[in-house]
C-alpha cells in the first residue's frame, strides 16, 4: 500500500504533500532526522490527512494533483488553513 499524505507546520503556516510506502517512518524522518531538505526548515510537522492507494502510480498521480494550484486550494479550504 502506498500513502499520499499532507503535513502542516502551524509555526510557519506551511503545507507539505508527499507519498510513501511507510508513513510512520516518513513522518519520523520529516520531524526528527536529517540535516538536509526543505521540511527540516519548518519543523514540527503535523499529519493532517492521508489517503491509501494500491499502486505507486495511483499515489503519484494523487500527489501531483494535490501539489497543483487547485489541490492546494482544496487543502486550505478543506482543513481551514
Secondary structure, DSSP 8 states (H G I E B T S, - for coil): -EEEEEEEETTTTEEEEEEES-HHHHHHHHHTS-S-SSGGGG---EEEEEEEESSHHHHHHHHHHHHSHHHHHHHHHHTT-
